[in-house]
Amino acid sequence: MKNPLRLNKVPIVSLIDVLSQLFQDGADFIDIEGERTDTDENDIIKVTVRPEYYVDNNEAVSYTHLR
């Protein structure tokens, strides 16, 4: 098993809002990237939806959750 990337202190409400919006926009799949911060602040999550991940093939969209 690969070493997992642990992201800390990710706000649930913001993540759910982004995922809900993507789902409402027709996304079936997402790509998730994470970036750890060296401080006590929230880590960063980037959610990307490629055109082929949409039901009707919209353009790719990226949302970056910044703290």
HUSUL-V470706 format. One record per residue. N is the residue number from 1. RES is the residue in one small letter. SS is DSSP state (alpha for helix, beta for strand, coil for the rest). PHI is phi in whole degrees, 0 to 359 (NA if undefined). Layout:
BEGIN
n = <N N>
res = <RES RES>
ss = <SS SS>
phi = <PHI PHI>
END
This chain:
BEGIN
n = <1 2 3 4 5 6 7 8 9 10 11 12 13 14 15 16 17 18 19 20 21 22 23 24 25 26 27 28 29 30 31 32 33 34 35 36 37 38 39 40 41 42 43 44 45 46 47 48 49 50 51 52 53 54 55 56 57 58 59 60 61 62 63 64 65 66 67>
res = <m k n p l r l n k v p i v s l i d v l s q l f q d g a d f i d i e g e r t d t d e n d i i k v t v r p e y y v d n n e a v s y t h l r>
ss = <coil coil coil coil coil coil coil coil coil coil coil alpha alpha alpha alpha alpha alpha alpha alpha alpha alpha alpha alpha alpha coil coil beta coil coil coil beta beta beta beta beta coil coil coil coil coil coil coil coil beta beta beta beta beta beta coil alpha alpha alpha beta coil coil coil coil coil coil beta beta beta beta beta coil coil>
phi = <NA 289 290 287 267 259 252 249 57 271 294 295 299 297 296 296 300 296 295 297 297 297 297 295 282 104 284 260 219 219 250 238 238 229 225 280 254 274 249 277 286 297 287 250 241 245 247 239 240 284 306 286 276 271 301 247 56 291 289 295 228 234 238 248 272 251 37>
END
